Amino acid sequence: MFDDLTAVLIVFAGVFMIIALRYLKLKSQTTGQMTAADATAYEQMAQMAARLETRVATLERILDSEVPAWRDNPSGFYRQASP
């Protein structure tokens, strides 16, 4: 008798926990709150984007000095730069 009752209670407790955890996850997503992991990932992506912007600016400066008309005809740049 108690074994059956214990098993049923465990099943109901498990289902309740799953529903509660999904509700809390949905609530945190809809309120716009970021978790610590999300904030860390966001910060890393922002730093990577800043580094990539710096690299692109450097490459554009190099191209501007070596091939001044590269912005006018980018497809012609490859034909012109080929040996």
TIROTI-859208 format. One record per residue (C-alpha): x, y, z. Coordinates in nm, 2 decimals. Layout:
BEGIN
        X        Y        Z
        X        Y        Z
...
//
This chain:
BEGIN
        X        Y        Z
     0.00     0.00     0.00
     0.27     0.25     0.10
     0.49     0.15    -0.19
     0.21     0.23    -0.44
     0.13     0.56    -0.26
     0.50     0.66    -0.26
     0.54     0.58    -0.63
     0.23     0.79    -0.71
     0.35     1.08    -0.50
     0.69     1.07    -0.66
     0.54     1.08    -1.01
     0.32     1.38    -0.92
     0.61     1.56    -0.75
     0.82     1.50    -1.07
     0.55     1.63    -1.30
     0.50     1.93    -1.07
     0.87     2.01    -1.07
     0.89     1.99    -1.45
     0.59     2.23    -1.49
     0.74     2.46    -1.23
     1.08     2.47    -1.39
     0.94     2.53    -1.74
     0.72     2.81    -1.60
     1.02     2.98    -1.43
     1.22     2.95    -1.75
     0.94     3.10    -1.96
     0.89     3.38    -1.70
     1.26     3.47    -1.71
     1.26     3.47    -2.09
     0.95     3.69    -2.12
     1.07     3.95    -1.86
     1.39     4.01    -2.06
     1.61     3.91    -1.77
     1.95     3.76    -1.87
     2.11     3.48    -1.69
     2.47     3.50    -1.59
     2.56     3.26    -1.87
     2.37     3.47    -2.12
     2.54     3.79    -2.00
     2.89     3.63    -2.02
     2.81     3.50    -2.38
     2.68     3.85    -2.48
     3.00     4.02    -2.34
     3.22     3.77    -2.53
     3.03     3.83    -2.85
     3.05     4.21    -2.81
     3.43     4.19    -2.76
     3.46     3.97    -3.06
     3.25     4.21    -3.27
     3.48     4.50    -3.16
     3.79     4.31    -3.26
     3.64     4.22    -3.60
     3.54     4.58    -3.66
     3.90     4.68    -3.59
     4.03     4.42    -3.83
     3.79     4.53    -4.11
     3.89     4.89    -4.06
     4.26     4.79    -4.09
     4.20     4.59    -4.40
     4.00     4.87    -4.56
     4.29     5.12    -4.48
     4.54     4.88    -4.64
     4.32     4.84    -4.95
     4.26     5.21    -4.97
     4.63     5.27    -4.98
     4.72     4.99    -5.22
     4.42     4.98    -5.45
     4.24     5.31    -5.43
     3.95     5.22    -5.66
     3.86     4.89    -5.49
     3.54     5.04    -5.35
     3.42     5.14    -5.70
     3.45     4.80    -5.86
     3.51     4.52    -5.60
     3.47     4.25    -5.86
     3.74     4.41    -6.08
     3.97     4.41    -5.77
     4.02     4.04    -5.78
     4.11     4.04    -6.15
     4.35     4.33    -6.10
     4.52     4.18    -5.79
     4.58     3.84    -5.96
     4.93     3.79    -6.10
//
